[in-house]
Amino acid sequence: MALYDNKYWLLSHIRNSFISSDDTGMCEIVMSGEDISHLKTQLDKYPDPELSEDSDDGLSIESGDLSFGMDFGMRARTNTAARIEKIEQAKKKAAKMKLIKWDSKKAGSNNDSNWDSMFEKVDPKITVQMGKKSLLSQKLEECTNLPKNPYMMYAKFDGLAQVNVPTRRYKILLTMLENEYKNAPLDISCIATAKIMDLIGLILFYVRNRHANLVLHPPTHYGLYITEEDGEVYRDLPPLDAKECVAKFGFNCLGLVEHKEPVVSFDDSHKQGEDNEKPETAGRMKTIKEFSKTEETKQITTDLEVMAVHKKAMEAPLYQSYQVNIVTKMRSRVEIHLGISGDKIEIDPIHPQSSKFTLNKQKPVSCHMDSVAWCEITESRNSKTSFRVFYSNSYGSGKPVNDKAVTSFSPLQASASFKHFDFEADLSIAEEIVGKINLILELRSSQSRKEYLAARERKQYKRKSFNIAK
Amino acid sequence: MTMYEDNQSDKDQIVLASGGYDHSIKIWETHTGLCQRTVQHVDSQVNALEITPDKQFVAAASYQHIYMYDLGSNNPSPVINFEGAAKNITDIGFQQDGKWMYSGGEDCKARIWDLKESQTQAPRCYYTGNPITSVCLHPNQVELFIGDQNGVVHRWDLKTDQTDQIIPEQDTMVLDIAIDPLGQYMACVNSKGRCYLWELQGSFDEPTKVKPKFKFDAHNKYALKVLFSHDSQLLATTSADQTVKIWAMRDYSLIAELKQESQRWVWDAAFSADDQYIFSASSDGLVRLWNVKNENIEREYSGHQKAVTALAFRDATC
């Protein structure tokens, strides 16, 4: 803290603090005009010879709080200041430029002798010697074997050839070159709106110009990797996305690495320029594309399936009516409406029905869902699918109103309390109904269902033991 | 002495410059197809380019200004600024010894700029009454032929300051005028793609007389540029129909049709000194070099970001 030994510095600092912290500006008016440098020798009687020079510099700063070279020390330049600077620069430029102004007042002031010398009529003659080869033709002939640079189309992304568009500069390490060139980075300037692929093309354009004998591939075969200044390429990281704009990435040092296979697939706008691309590569690219596409659709289908299951479960308790046939005791089929909701199953015959066949008459039935125990598809023929709904006969209110409709030869006759309805419908409808009912049953898990399941288990066990005994 | 040698070497140089909507002018190495230099042309698009006869400067016609860039140095900014026109300057050219420069613009004025004098000036000016699209100097160096948007071709004698007009096709914009190096023929193309040819007759003492000779439909769209070959045997027209067509002056037959898919509008063209090659500038941002005989593309000059609308080329003989 030797600083504070310096009285002059302290005085200066205090003065400066007053000036800088007084918003009214009064302190500045009073103090800033005052020259205190004469106090320096007076207050600082033993100046440190080593510091004397430094202190001079330090005093010019005059404040410990405010120092140059830091952001807060400088007032931000206003727009006006920036504009004035621009105008001044333009003026400087203009000073180097000769300005010739058209002045209509001066018209006709030149004398005639001047005109004569200015507008002398000449006899038209051919200025170019005929039959002689032009320099252009000669130079073109000399350069007939000039290999065409296949990356010419990328030359327009060269930032060096642009003057009024934003550009970005890169140091590019060319990993595919021989040792002597490998470590010398290539300085590339590229317009800021180019894509990474365009940058790769531009690099290859330069490489082709410098190393004509090097075998190069289409830009799709290369990737740009983040690289250290010393030439260490981070190959573990993925290359920069070829389809992205170069301005998106903040790295200035990149490594160009050759890939065995093209790393990216391209839309047609890029493809048109790469005619030299082998068809087999293109084919491979296509399969990759297709493969990823099928993968995607697969994923979507599974997602949709999951969603559908959820939806079904959610919708299962909602009332829905189906038109199916009920198979009566007489083995005849009667068209009915089967209404299924969260708490009951309703069977309503469709009117009017042929009154002739009274046997086929089907009365309306309402069956509480808690009495229903099971539902399954029993038989599936090509035209119709039969399914069966088991219900508990003993369930209080769920007792079917119409006993006639119930057939008596159920495989579960052992527990006499269970009866069933047989229906017939198209396979898809049957499946839907069975699914819906089972979902509802699962949700409710009523007493009847438990009993039914227990009875069925018992029966299976019995049959098994009988088989073993046999 | 050294100065003289420098000038000599400049004279022997090939200069190809191109400019357009991307606000830059590019100088090309013709045989390699590489861009030698780019200069910024900040103010506006480039409407027309011309190289001075001594190959020292390239002049660019733009909005309200003509800028001249030094070809000998690497200065990316213009060195001379001609100003005073109210609107776009659409065409420029030079007297063969570089004594003066002519310009025509949308402010309906054709101007002569004295290149020997450097202050404010107004040596000659002609008001056409219609926006000017094209100005062409007769090889006798004293008559200007000026085409305007209303379809009038004006003849302006600079020596006597006399003018007269011809109207090839009423109310059809004249896009470009050309006169062959021997001063025998004048050609003009209009917005309907039609090409008109006149025979020019005149002597040292009399003003040139213009006699209609032939007209034909060169293109089915806007024609943009017409030019004669150096030996006056060929006529080239460029058009919005994406082609450059080359016609024989002998029988007005189509010799070559230079087109390339995706070429888009072809704005400008220039023959090599021996008429074996022709450069074209087009809206796809490319300058192309075509072989007139076999219609092959010999070189492509890629670098412009936007449409190339103007071209200037000075060849040399070896």
Chai-1 contact restraints between the chains, C-beta under 6 A:
chainA,res_idxA,chainB,res_idxB,connection_type,confidence,min_distance_angstrom,max_distance_angstrom,comment,restraint_id
A,K93,B,S77,contact,1.0,0.0,6.0,A-B,restraint_1
A,M97,B,P78,contact,1.0,0.0,6.0,A-B,restraint_2
A,M97,B,V79,contact,1.0,0.0,6.0,A-B,restraint_3
A,M97,B,N81,contact,1.0,0.0,6.0,A-B,restraint_4
A,K98,B,I80,contact,1.0,0.0,6.0,A-B,restraint_5
A,L99,B,N81,contact,1.0,0.0,6.0,A-B,restraint_6
A,I100,B,F82,contact,1.0,0.0,6.0,A-B,restraint_7
A,K101,B,E83,contact,1.0,0.0,6.0,A-B,restraint_8
A,K101,B,G84,contact,1.0,0.0,6.0,A-B,restraint_9
A,K101,B,T120,contact,1.0,0.0,6.0,A-B,restraint_10
A,W102,B,G84,contact,1.0,0.0,6.0,A-B,restraint_11
A,W102,B,A122,contact,1.0,0.0,6.0,A-B,restraint_12
A,D103,B,T120,contact,1.0,0.0,6.0,A-B,restraint_13
A,D103,B,A122,contact,1.0,0.0,6.0,A-B,restraint_14
A,S104,B,A122,contact,1.0,0.0,6.0,A-B,restraint_15
A,K106,B,A122,contact,1.0,0.0,6.0,A-B,restraint_16
A,A107,B,A122,contact,1.0,0.0,6.0,A-B,restraint_17
A,N110,B,P123,contact,1.0,0.0,6.0,A-B,restraint_18
A,F119,B,V142,contact,1.0,0.0,6.0,A-B,restraint_19
A,F119,B,L158,contact,1.0,0.0,6.0,A-B,restraint_20
A,F119,B,K159,contact,1.0,0.0,6.0,A-B,restraint_21
A,K121,B,N140,contact,1.0,0.0,6.0,A-B,restraint_22
A,K121,B,V142,contact,1.0,0.0,6.0,A-B,restraint_23
A,V122,B,N140,contact,1.0,0.0,6.0,A-B,restraint_24
A,V122,B,Q141,contact,1.0,0.0,6.0,A-B,restraint_25
A,P124,B,P139,contact,1.0,0.0,6.0,A-B,restraint_26
A,P124,B,N140,contact,1.0,0.0,6.0,A-B,restraint_27
A,P124,B,L182,contact,1.0,0.0,6.0,A-B,restraint_28
A,P124,B,G183,contact,1.0,0.0,6.0,A-B,restraint_29
A,I126,B,P181,contact,1.0,0.0,6.0,A-B,restraint_30
A,V128,B,H230,contact,1.0,0.0,6.0,A-B,restraint_31
A,V128,B,A273,contact,1.0,0.0,6.0,A-B,restraint_32
A,Q129,B,T317,contact,1.0,0.0,6.0,A-B,restraint_33
A,M130,B,D231,contact,1.0,0.0,6.0,A-B,restraint_34
A,K132,B,T317,contact,1.0,0.0,6.0,A-B,restraint_35
A,K133,B,D274,contact,1.0,0.0,6.0,A-B,restraint_36
A,S134,B,S272,contact,1.0,0.0,6.0,A-B,restraint_37
A,S134,B,A273,contact,1.0,0.0,6.0,A-B,restraint_38
A,S134,B,D274,contact,1.0,0.0,6.0,A-B,restraint_39
A,S134,B,D315,contact,1.0,0.0,6.0,A-B,restraint_40
A,S134,B,T317,contact,1.0,0.0,6.0,A-B,restraint_41
A,L135,B,I14,contact,1.0,0.0,6.0,A-B,restraint_42
A,L135,B,A316,contact,1.0,0.0,6.0,A-B,restraint_43
A,L135,B,C318,contact,1.0,0.0,6.0,A-B,restraint_44
A,L136,B,I14,contact,1.0,0.0,6.0,A-B,restraint_45
A,L136,B,T30,contact,1.0,0.0,6.0,A-B,restraint_46
A,L136,B,S272,contact,1.0,0.0,6.0,A-B,restraint_47
A,L136,B,D315,contact,1.0,0.0,6.0,A-B,restraint_48
A,S137,B,D274,contact,1.0,0.0,6.0,A-B,restraint_49
A,S137,B,Q276,contact,1.0,0.0,6.0,A-B,restraint_50
A,Q138,B,C318,contact,1.0,0.0,6.0,A-B,restraint_51
A,K139,B,H31,contact,1.0,0.0,6.0,A-B,restraint_52
A,L140,B,H31,contact,1.0,0.0,6.0,A-B,restraint_53
A,C143,B,H31,contact,1.0,0.0,6.0,A-B,restraint_54
A,M152,B,S302,contact,1.0,0.0,6.0,A-B,restraint_55
A,A155,B,S302,contact,1.0,0.0,6.0,A-B,restraint_56
A,A155,B,G303,contact,1.0,0.0,6.0,A-B,restraint_57
A,K156,B,S302,contact,1.0,0.0,6.0,A-B,restraint_58
A,K156,B,G303,contact,1.0,0.0,6.0,A-B,restraint_59
A,A161,B,C35,contact,1.0,0.0,6.0,A-B,restraint_60
A,A161,B,T38,contact,1.0,0.0,6.0,A-B,restraint_61
A,A161,B,G303,contact,1.0,0.0,6.0,A-B,restraint_62
A,V163,B,S24,contact,1.0,0.0,6.0,A-B,restraint_63
A,V163,B,T38,contact,1.0,0.0,6.0,A-B,restraint_64
A,V163,B,Q40,contact,1.0,0.0,6.0,A-B,restraint_65
A,N164,B,H23,contact,1.0,0.0,6.0,A-B,restraint_66
A,N164,B,Q40,contact,1.0,0.0,6.0,A-B,restraint_67
